Amino acid sequence: MIITIILVIFSLIIFFITLTYVKNKNTKKDIKELSEKSKNFKNITAIWGIQGIKNSILTCNNKHSIIIELGNIDYNLLNENEQRNIDVVLTNISKSFKYSSQFFSTTQKVDTTAVIENIYKNIENNKNEKMYLYGQKIIEYLEEFMSEKNLYVRKNYLLVSMYGDIEKVERELKNCYEGLRFNLLNIKIQSKLLNEAQIIELLHRELNKNTDDVVNTIIQRGGLELYVIGKNEKQREEG
């Protein structure tokens, strides 16, 4: 009887030792696999090689680029002479263009924020009550218009890139933009050089297609500050 009890106890001890060993082994294996995954993990900077965005210049994998937003033109609504003029100008631009370039198109939700801000500025100190109320009505309409989920607009961009010393490259790329802007104006195509905030906004929108967050609004509201204070508190401090 005693021998049987001893054997049972011994078996239980062996069982628990084996269970502990297997558990520890699996835990070490999981830690090792997690460690290996961590080594292979790539953040967005590592994936794209983004080194900085400054003075409208995006530096990525030692290549410096500017991003130009291109306006649209309805080619099919133009007469034959206007179409021919556009063809000639674009052909001449392409022949003389010596920089590495890439076109990029995307769809974006309609954003009337900038227009709303301009209207606010114009009516804020306007003493004409009718003009003020009219401005408020326009703002309400634009806000409601922007809140629609299925309203999108196509945006076209041109990336122009160069390698080399950043100061020299910055001068060349901006001179390139000015020349391109002038030639495009001749065929009534608007263009805009994106600044740092607009480049970040573009990257944010492309990486977060289902979000309504606006980077510029987040920054204006103190999103990059150490702490964020309420609107009333801010007004008291400014007062």
N, C-alpha and C positions, 0 to 999 in steps of 0.2 A: 504493500500500500504506500509506504513512504517512498519507495523507489519510483512508483507511478507518479506521485505528486511532484517529485524532483524532476522527472522527465517532462511533465507538463509545464512546470515553471521554466525549465531550461528552453523548451520549445517556444514559449511565449517571449522569452528574452531574445532568442535568435530571430523571431518574427519582427519584433520591434526594432532591433538593430538593422535588419535588412530593409525594413520600411523607411527608417531614417536615412540610411545610406542612399537608397534610390531617390528619395525626395531631395536630398542635398545635391545629388548628381544632376537631377533634372533642373534644379534651381540654378546651379552653376552653368548648365548648358543654356538655359534661357537668358541668363545674364550675359553670357558670351555672345549669343546671337543678337541680343539687343545692342551690345557694344559694337558689333560688326555693322549692324544697320545704322547706328549713329555715325560711324565713320563714313559710311556711304551716303548719308543724308546730305542733300543739297538745298540751301536756302535760295531765295529768288536771285540774290546777288551772285551766288556761285553759278547758278544755272545760266543766267544771262551775261555774267561777267561785267555787270554795271559797276563802274568805278567812281562815277560822279556825274552830277548835273549842275552846271554853272554857266551863267551868262548865255543861256539858250543853247549850250553845247552839251550833248549827251556823250559821255565817254564810256565805251563798252569794248572790253578786250583790246585796249590800247588804240581803238579806232574812235575818232571824234566825228560826231554827226549833228546836223541841224535837222529839225522837222518842220516842214512847211505845209500849212493847211491850204489846200487849193479850192477855190470857188468853183461852182458848177456853171455850165452854159448849155442851153438847149440847142444843140447843133442842128437838129431837124427843123427848128422853127426859123432858122436864118435863111436869107435868100442865097442864091448861087454865088454872088460876088463875096458876100460875107463869109461863106463857107470856104471859098478859095483863099481868102485872106488869112483865115485861121490856119488852114493847111500849110500855107507858105511860112507863117511865123513859127509854128510848131516844128516844121522841118528845119528851119534855120537854127532854132534853139537846140534841137537834137544834134545837129551837125557840129555846132560849136561847143557843146557841153563836154567837158573833159573830166568831170568828177564821177566817182562811183555813186550810183543812185539806185533807189528802189521805191516803187510806188506801193502804197498801202491804202486799202479801202475798208471801211467798217460802217456798221449801222449803230446809231446812238439815239437814245431817247431825246425827244424834243426838249430843249432846255431854254427857258425864257428868263432865267435868273438875271442875266446881265441887263436885259431890256427893263425888267421890273426895277432893278436898282437905279437905272438912269431916270425912270419915271419918278421914283421916290425922291431923287435929288432935285428934280425940276419942280415938284409940287410941294416939297417940304416947307419952303419959305414963301410960297405963292400966296399972296393976300386975296387973290380972286377966288371966292368960295366956289363958284361954278367950275372953274378950272381944276380946283382941288378935288371936288367930287367926281368930275369927269375922269381925272387921273386915277382915283381910287377904283372906279368902275373898270377901267382898263386893266389895272393890276389884278383885280378879282377875276376878270375873264382870263388873263394870261396864267394865273395860278391854277385855275380850274382846267385850262387847256393843257398845262404841263402835267397835271395829275392823271391824265388819261394814260393807261398802261400800254396801249397799242399804237402810240404815235412815235414813229421813228423817222430819222433822216439819215441819208447816206453822207458820209464824210470821206474826203479823199486827201491823202497826205503824200508828200514827197520827202524821202530821206536822202540827204546829200552827205557823203562821208569822205574823210581823208585821214591819212596817217601823218604823224610828224609832231613837231613842237607845238604845244597847245596855243601859244600866243600867235604864231604864224598861221596856224590852221584856222584859228578864230577869225583873223582878219580876212583870210581867203574865202572862208565859207560865208561870211556876212557880205562880202563884196559880191560873191556869187548870187546870194539871195537878192541883193539890191538890183543887180542886172536882170535877173529872172523876173522879179516883180515888175520892172519897167516894161519888159517885153510882153508880159502877160496882160498888163494894163492896156496895151495897144489893141488887144483883141477882147477887151472888156472881161477879163478873168481876174478876179480878186485873189490875193494870196496873203498869208499871214505867217510870220515866223513865231513859232511857239516859244514862250518863255519857260523858266524852270517849273513854275506852278502848273502851267498848261501841259507840259510834258508828263509831270507826275500824274495829273488828272487823266491824261490819255492812257497811261500804263495802268492806272487804277481801274478805269472803266473796262479795259480789255481783260483784266484778270478777275474782275468781279461783275460779270454781266447781269447778275440778278439783284444787284443792290441799287438803292436810290441815293446812297451817300455821295456827297460832293466834297472832294478833298479841300477845295478852296474855302468852302463854308466851314468845314471842320477846323481849318487853320485859323480863320477869322474869329471863331468862337473860342479860341484858346486851346485847341486840341493838342498842340505841341508844347504848351506851357507846363510848368511843374505842377500847378493846380489851377482849376477853373473856378471862377467866381460867377455868381448869378448876375443877371442883367441889372437888377435894381442896385445891387452892391457896387457894380461897376459905375453906374451913374452917380452914386453917392461919392465914390472916390474921385471921379472926374469933376464933380461939383465942388 
